[in-house]
Structures are given as structure tokens and as C-alpha cells.
Amino acid sequence: MKSIPRYVTFCLLLLALASCAFGVYRGEAVIIFKKAVNICLECIGIG
């Protein structure tokens, strides 16, 4: 079985970090955090 070259791993890591940064830039992190809080509060029975 061949191993994946380092440059492929590095490029995928950069792509993942760029995608995360773009999502934060668009404000999606805030939306996801609000949904997570609502789900947690519903599971506990507070919300």
C-alpha cells in the first residue's frame, strides 16, 4: 500500500483551514453555536 505524499496532505490541510476560515468569515460559526445551545437546552429540558 502506497503512502500519501506529504504535499497532498499539506494541500488538504490548507484547504480545510481555508474552508473553516471562510465559514467563520460568513458568520456561520455563530449560527451553528446558537443551534447547538438550543439543542442542549432542549435535551436538558430548560428550553
Beta strands, then each sheet from edge to edge (+ up, - down):
end
